[in-house]
Amino acid sequence: MADYFEGQVKIDVDLAGVNNTFKQKAEKAFEKVADELEGRFTDAISSAYWDWPGQSKRGVSGSTVGEKAKSWAKAKFNTGSPRSIVDGGDLKGSLRVDLNPGSLQCEYTWTEDYATAVHEGAYIHPWGNKSRGKIHLPARPWTSAVINGTHGVPQYNYVNAYSKFLDA
């Protein structure tokens, strides 16, 4: 009997496997950040961060512009400044998220036709009535407010969040 052990130990490091494991972890971390970012955008739209020139009517309902205009005429002024962006909830509910974790990309799109006017500000005819003069809608840039921490919206540091999730 030999007083030693002879053998071969083979350590096979599959770099493709390591990359795949890391890739999966990176994708999961990205999914978590994308989900948190969606929540932060929703909070920025839903919470009273936004300065507004005067009081606004809320609770406006209707399925057509005409119905909404009639409802608006009957509504009472019930909010001042700061206020949330939400009037009827259509803008907030129009968010579409296109998440592609494999390429670490996520696109957030608000599909309401007035989303850009709310985000960037605009001069509009109230209720689309061109016989009335235009009014100014102040910009309420909820996406950049979340990323940069402006307008009283807490900043979401997505780089730190991603690193935290990646290290978890």
SVG drawing of the C-alpha trace seen along z (x, -y; Angstrom):
<svg xmlns="http://www.w3.org/2000/svg" viewBox="-72 -84 76 86">
<polyline fill="none" stroke="black" stroke-width="0.4" points="0.0,0.0 1.3,-3.4 1.9,-6.0 0.9,-8.8 -2.1,-9.6 -1.5,-10.2 -4.2,-11.5 -5.2,-14.3 -7.5,-17.0 -9.0,-18.9 -10.7,-22.2 -12.7,-23.1 -13.8,-26.7 -16.4,-27.2 -16.1,-31.0 -19.3,-30.9 -21.1,-29.5 -19.6,-32.2 -20.6,-34.9 -24.1,-33.4 -24.4,-33.4 -23.2,-36.9 -25.5,-37.9 -28.5,-36.4 -27.6,-38.3 -27.2,-41.5 -30.5,-41.0 -32.3,-40.3 -30.7,-43.5 -31.8,-45.4 -35.4,-44.1 -35.4,-45.3 -34.2,-48.7 -36.7,-49.0 -39.5,-48.1 -38.4,-50.6 -38.0,-53.3 -41.5,-52.6 -42.7,-53.0 -40.8,-56.3 -42.3,-57.6 -45.8,-56.7 -45.1,-58.4 -43.9,-61.6 -47.1,-61.7 -49.4,-60.9 -47.9,-63.0 -48.2,-66.7 -44.8,-67.9 -45.9,-70.2 -46.4,-74.0 -49.6,-75.1 -50.7,-78.6 -54.0,-78.7 -56.6,-76.2 -57.7,-73.3 -60.8,-71.3 -60.6,-67.6 -62.9,-64.6 -63.6,-65.4 -65.2,-62.4 -66.6,-61.5 -65.7,-59.5 -65.7,-62.3 -64.1,-65.7 -67.6,-67.2 -68.7,-65.1 -65.4,-66.0 -65.9,-69.7 -69.5,-69.6 -68.2,-67.7 -65.5,-70.2 -67.9,-73.1 -69.9,-71.6 -66.8,-70.6 -65.7,-72.7 -62.2,-74.0 -60.6,-71.6 -56.9,-71.7 -54.2,-74.4 -50.5,-74.2 -48.4,-72.1 -50.5,-69.4 -50.2,-66.0 -50.3,-65.7 -53.3,-63.4 -56.7,-64.8 -58.6,-61.8 -55.9,-59.2 -55.7,-58.6 -52.0,-59.8 -50.9,-57.7 -52.7,-54.7 -51.2,-55.1 -47.7,-54.0 -46.4,-51.2 -43.1,-49.5 -41.0,-47.7 -38.5,-45.8 -35.7,-43.9 -33.4,-42.5 -31.3,-40.6 -30.0,-43.9 -30.4,-45.8 -32.8,-48.2 -36.1,-49.5 -38.4,-52.0 -41.2,-53.9 -43.9,-55.4 -46.9,-57.3 -49.4,-56.9 -51.9,-59.6 -51.8,-62.2 -51.2,-65.0 -48.4,-63.3 -45.7,-65.5 -47.6,-68.7 -47.8,-67.8 -44.1,-66.7 -42.6,-69.6 -45.3,-72.3 -47.4,-73.8 -49.9,-76.4 -53.2,-74.7 -56.8,-75.6 -58.8,-74.4 -60.6,-71.2 -59.5,-71.6 -61.9,-74.5 -60.1,-76.7 -62.6,-79.5 -61.0,-80.1 -57.6,-81.6 -54.7,-79.4 -53.6,-78.9 -50.2,-77.9 -49.7,-74.5 -46.5,-74.5 -44.0,-71.7 -44.1,-68.8 -41.1,-66.8 -41.7,-63.8 -39.1,-61.5 -36.1,-64.0 -37.4,-65.0 -37.0,-61.3 -33.5,-61.0 -32.2,-64.4 -34.2,-65.0 -35.8,-68.2 -39.3,-69.8 -39.2,-68.2 -39.2,-64.7 -36.7,-62.4 -33.8,-61.5 -33.6,-57.8 -30.0,-56.9 -30.4,-54.0 -26.6,-53.4 -26.3,-52.8 -29.5,-50.7 -28.2,-48.6 -24.9,-48.0 -26.8,-47.1 -29.0,-44.6 -26.0,-43.2 -24.1,-42.7 -27.0,-41.0"/>
</svg>
